[in-house]
């Protein structure tokens, strides 16, 4: 399998399909690069080089005890881009992957990045804090941690209903469960903290490239009002597309619309 090894010895699995201008995809929790195949096949068929990796702790990548945090996720992405000699790339993140894209730009700048896309993204901050009063209470994420720890297999099966808003086939829901069960339990638990408590406000303010935000107004996992709408005010040169009735997992449920919008934006 195609792999790179990061500075701390973690193996990162990736797919590299097609030729042309590069597009890098970063997936949501608790999935893997497989979640992007609808977009990768489409864009690679339209003349793009599509790259997606399994985040550490997820999929076929290594499952280290440490480093399951947004800073390290971003650094892993930087190492992947360097190893594959990627420049002038579009970076596309879904959910937690949106946070990874933001932290990458915040830590490493845009020297290798030409465009950014945030889909159903957790940015800038999901957790309710004094500075973010409209966020979700910590009890919401504590409950997720408890359910993952108690019986993650059952929890992931149940999560597919809200993730896809009742709009996905049994096959799509089964694929979600299979990808989720490939992830290591420690990485899954740690990533809950990463996607809920990482504040990317300052990262978003450092964006210097054209950026597209896509979010569904029926997203039950990452509410649009205190994520996408806030992020849009922080990012210069940003456009927003709201998908009416779309759930969190719109990359699957609204894949044709998303693929067309991505192709238009990338061209």
N, C-alpha and C positions, 0 to 999 in steps of 0.2 A: 504494500500500500504506500502511496506517496506520503511522506512524512518530513517534517523538519524537527530538529531538536533544539529547544530553547536554551538560554544560558543557564537555567536552573535544572536542566536535564529532562524536562518534560517533552514528550513526543506530541506533536500537533499534526493531526491528519488533515489533508486538504484534497479538494477536487480542482482540476484545472482543465476546463473545457473550452474549445474554440480558439479562434485567433482574432486579433484586432485590438481595439481599445479595451483596456482592462476594466472589469467591474468586479469589486469584491463584496461578498455578502457575509453578514454576521447574523446568526440565528437567535431566536428567542429561547427562553428557559421553558422546559428542560430538554429542548430538542437537539438537533444536530444539523449538519449541512444538508442532509436529505430533505429538510423542510423547504429548501430553495430550488429543488429540481425543476418545478414548473417554470420558474423564472429563468433558470440557467439554460435549459434546453431552448426556450423561446429566444432569448437574447443571443446565445451562441449561434443560433440559426440565422440571426440577423447581423452577423459580422462582428460580434463582441467576444472578447476573451473573458470567460466567467470563472471566478475563483471563489470557493467557499470552504471554510474550515470548520472542524468540530472544536468548539471552545474547550479548553482544558477542563477535565472533570466530566465531559460530555462525549457522547458518541464513541468514536474509535480512538480518540486522543487519550493521552495519559491521565491518570487519576491521582494527582499528588495530594498530599494531606494539606499542604499550604499553597498560597498563591491564588486561591479562588476568590479574587477581588477585582474590582473594575480597573485598578491601576495595572495589575498584572495581565488581565485580559487585553488591555490596550497595548501593552508592551509585547505580548505574544503576536498581536496583529502586526505591529511594527517589524518584528523579526521575520514574520512570514512575507511581508511585502519586500523587505530587503533581500531575503533568500531567493525570491522569485523575480527579483529585479523589476518590480512593478513601479511604474511612474505614470503620472497623469491619469490616475484611476478615479472612477466613481466608486464611492463606498456606500453601501446600502445596508442599513441595520433594521431589524424587526424587533420590537419590544426591548428585551435586555440588550440585543445587538445594537439598538439605537444608542443606548448608554455607552456601549463599547466604542462606537464610532465617535461620539462626542468626546469621550475621554482620550481617545487616540489623537484627535485634533488638538485637544487641550494640552497633551503632553508632548506630542511630536510635531505639531504644526501641520501645514497643508502642502509641504514641499512635494509630496508624492500624490496629492489629491487634487482632482480637477472639479469634482462635483460630489455632493452628499445627498443621501435620501434617508429620511427617518420615517419608518412605517410603524404605526401603533406603538410608538416609542415611549419608554419610561422617563424620558427627559422632560423637564429638568430635575424633578424630584417627586417621588410618589408618596413619601412618608409625611404625615402631618407633623409640623413643627411650629414653634412660635412665628417663624418667618414664612411658613407655608401652611396657613391655617385651613386651607381647603383640601389638603392632602388626606390620605387614608390613615386612620389611627394605627398605632403599632400593634394593637390587638388583632387586626386583620392579618398581619404577617406572622404574628405569633401562632395564630390558628393554622396557617398554612404549614409552618414548621412542625407543629404538633401532628398534623394529619400525615405529612410526609414521613415523619419518624415512626408513627404508629402503623401505617399500612400504605406505603407510597403507591403500590400497584393499584389498589382500589381508588385511592385519591386521584391518580392520573386518569383513570377511566372516567370518574365522575367529572373531572375538570374539563373534559372535552366538550361537555354540553354548553358551558358558559364560554369556553374558548372560541367555539365556532357558532355560538348563538343559535344552536339547533338547526343550522343550515348545512351541515356536513353529512356525508354518507357514513355508514358504518365503517367502510374501508378507510376513509380519511381519519376517522377517530381511532381505528386500530393502528394506523400508521403513527399517529401521535403517541399512543401508548407504547408502541415498540421502540420508538426513538427515545422516549422518556426513560424506559427501563434499561437502555444501554448506558445511561449516565450513572456515575458513581454516587452513592448516597451522601458522602461527605461533600462532594462538589455541588450536589443539588441543594443541600441545606445551606452551605455557605453562600451560594449564588442568590438565595432569597434576600440575604442582607445586602448583597451587592446591588441587586436591581431595585431594592426598595429604599435604601438609605443613602445611596450615592447622590450627592448634589452636583449636577453638571451645569449649573448656572454660568459659572465662569468659563467653562469649556465652550458652551454655546456662543458666548460673547466673542470668542476667538475665531469663529468661523469666518473665512474670507472667500469662500467659493460659493457659487450658486447652489442653493439647497431647496429640496422639495420635501414637504411634510405631507404624509398621507395618513389619515386616521378615519376610523368608522365612528359614526355618531351613536352606534349601538354597542360600543365596546364596553363589556362588563368587567374586563380584567384591568385595563388601564384607561380610566375615564378621560375623555378628550379635553374637558374644560380646564383641568389643572395640569395638563401635560402639553399636548400639541398646541393649544391656544396660547399658553404661556411661552413655550419655546419659540413660537413664531414672532413674538415681540422681542426676543433676545438675539435672533439671528439676522444679520444684515443680508439683503439680497435673497429673501426667502419667499417661497410661494407655498400655499396650503391647498390641498384637495381633500374635502370631506366626502366620504362615501356614505350616502344615506342608507341606513339600515344595516351597515356592515359591522360584523363582530371583530373581536381581537384578531382572530385567525384569518383575516381577509386575504392573505397571500394564497390561501387555498379556496375560500368561498367566493372570492371576487378576482380570481387569477387572470381572467381575460381582460378585465378592465385595468387591473394593475399592470399587466404586461404591456398593454398599449400605452399607458401613461408613462411607464419607465422608458419605453422605446422613444417616445416623443421627447421626454426630458433629456435623455442621454444623447440624442441626435442634435 
